[in-house]
Every structure is written in structure tokens, then in C-alpha cells.
């Protein structure tokens, strides 16, 4: 498949770009931060996103969705990266929907997905238990009873865990890892909200002898590790798409500044040293465009994803977006370090996405192992 957007995808990109620039520019992020919004995003904007069909992009048509594919949702996430628009799009519309479409029962999908499409239901993946991303190390346990389960343990760094109505939780069930759908209001669930580097919010979630019905099991008993890896790979590519938007936006803003800012009577963009740095960064970003699109197309062709291209994409975009953001701050000089100037917000968001579901060290190691090193 050609690594270019088709006509429909270009229309989706333009519609998303126009909406976000009008309704949720970077100044919107500042407003949320300064207003003390405990959610970390605008409920009004989220409802409008749902009305535009963004929450339905991955959902099958029989459940009220558009079934437009990962490439479509990736385009939207990329535009969200350009404006730093905070929303549960990554956690709910991509990560959680991926889990349900990959392994959810017909009853689970019929119950949950229509409410995701409407924007009324938020979900969060709870798979990490330490400061490092190690999804295969699970201390949380689910005792297997005759017709139910009892869940106990603690998850950390749960993205949007403070607002989620339902959690997708990984737990050890004796012979392997299993996944469970756990209502946030179930007895024994305790949520500790905490802010992260940018204005987004995560949570520690504790499960204290939470009783779950048999139909809370997502997928096969003891068979959750494979599905969890596939869901995480989709989430990683989604995060990479958002980082691509960040990299492109900070580069565009930096180019404009290089043309406008004058020193010694000439634009600083005429300085050869800055030209070389900008040219190198441009080449890296162009490479990342192709890589992200290829990763999204791979998800569409193979819903279970490809671990190799997922880790390659996440590692590459983490490094490139971080480099783009730091270069932008440096080239803007002293004003790049001030809170009054927007460019610093991009680095903060990039830092979160770079470490989310494994930083570049994690994914380079994973890529090497996949290749047999």
C-alpha cells in the first residue's frame, strides 16, 4: 500500500485540523490548566468529538461505529498532537476499543461499544504496577471461583483512570495472565488521582477483594498476555501518531520564528548552523511520517498488529519528537523557556507520550529481541 493519504483520509485530516484549531488550540490547554479542571480535559469538547464520529472510528458498524480503521484514528490523533488537545481519545477510542474488538464477547461489545461511540462511557487500561513499563510482570491476582472471580492488587500510571467508568485490568489467574472488565464503582475499587508533567491526569487504582461476575472476563482465561501485547502495540502506535503531530507543529513554529527573529540585522534563519540543524530535523520528521502511516496501515491489515513495527515506530517517534521539541526551545532562545510562550507545552506532552507504554530504551531492547539479538 502506498505511503500517502487517500482522498477520504485527506478530508478527515482537514476536518480534524479545522475543528481542533478553532475549538481546541494550544490556548485551550492553558485555559484547562489555569481553571483547575480536575478532569484534565473539556467534557464539552469531548462530546463534540463524539458528535464528529471520532469515538466511532474503530467501532464496528453493527455497534453504531464507522469501522474506518486505525489509519483514520491515527490521522485524528496526529492533529490532536498539533494542538495538544487533551481528551480520552487514546485511552478509550483506541486502546479500549482495540481490546474489545480483538477479544470481547458479542455481549460485551454490544453492551459497551455503543456507549463509547456516544462518548458517555470512558475506559482505561490498567496494566502497569511499577514506575517502569513491565506489562508481563503482574502481581495483581484474580482468584478463580466456580462462577466468579475475586480481584486484588494495585495498578499505577493508569491513563485517564481518574475518570474511567470501566477498567481493563490484567491479573494473574494461576496459569497465566487474564484480562477483566472492572466497573469503577465496584465495591473494593479505590482510585487515587494524580497530575503528571503536562496537564493530563493519571491514577493509581487499588482493587481490594473486588468480586467479579463470570462475564467480566475479557477473552480466554489465562490467555490475556497475547491480547494485552496486541492492545499495547495499537496504543503505542496511537501515541506515536500524536507525537508525529507534535514534531511537525514545533518544527513549523520554529521555521516561522527563524524567519522572523533578526540578529545583526538579518533573520537568524540565514545562519548556516541553524539551517543545518533544521534540515536534519526535517529529514527525520519526513521519515517518521512514512513510518507512522505504515504502522497504522499494518494495524488495519492485521488487527493483531506487528510487534516489530510497533516498537520501531514508538522508539523512533519518541526520539524524534523529543529532539524536535528541544530544538524548538533552543532555537527560540530565552523566550522558549517561559510559561507565557507556548512552545514549552509541546516538550511536556512529548515527555509523557515518550515514556507511555515503554520508552525508546524499552522498545529498542524489544526490537532487538524480536530480531534475535
Order of alpha helices (4+ residues) and beta strands (2+ residues): alpha-alpha-alpha-alpha-alpha-alpha-beta-beta-beta-beta-beta-beta-beta-beta-alpha-beta-beta-alpha-alpha-alpha-alpha
